[in-house]
């Protein structure tokens, strides 16, 4: 099992309504069109993860968990790796309920999208600068 800890931050324009994805971005701005984005100013991006983590993400048997905690509430999004995950993006990471892969894809077959996160949790993400403590957990069989 490998773990990576990092932070993202809340933003007043977080909506958390997207039906197929959850995204964290290193960008510091967010418009209301970014309905999948739940955190900004991400301090670790996919391309910065070490090579061992990137190798684990290539296996469909690897379980990937994104744990996010803010102001006493925690949500987890669980999915899998896939042979097409490149982890080369320098701005965001996206958990996808589908099997779509691109440079920004963190995991596929995720069990939650932004719209599945509790509304109480999403409300706390709408506070500018709220600290979102994040952890990625990679579990191999």
C-alpha positions, 0 to 999 in steps of 0.5 A, a space after each residue: 500500500 502506498 499513500 500520498 498526502 496533500 492539500 487543496 482548498 475551498 472556493 465560493 464557486 464550488 457546486 459539486 453537481 457533476 454526474 460522472 467526475 470529481 476534480 481537484 485543480 491546481 488553478 486558483 480560480 473557479 467558475 460556476 461552469 466547473 461543476 466537477 471541481 471540488 477544490 482549488 490550489 492543489 499542492 500536488 499534481 499527477 505529474 509530480 507523483 513518484 514513479 512507483 505510484 505511477 506504476 501502480 496506477 497502470 494496473 486495473 487490479 490496483 484500488 485507488 482511494 481519494 480521501 478528502 476531509 474538510 472541517 471534520 467531515 470526510 468523503 472517499 471516492 474509490 476506483 481503480 487503475 488502468 493501463 492507459 493512465 499516464 499521470 502526466 497532467 500538471 494542473 488537475 486530477 480527475 476521478 471518473 465513474 467511466 473508463 475514459 482515460 486522459 492525462 488528467 485521469 486519477 482513477 476510472 470506475 469511481 464509485 462517486 462523482 461530485 454529485 454523490 458527495 454529501 451536500 453538507 460536505 460540499 457546503 464546507 468546500 464553498 468556503 474560500 480557503 477552507 483546507 481540504 486535507 487529501 490522501 491518495 491510497 493505492 492498494 494492490 492485491 
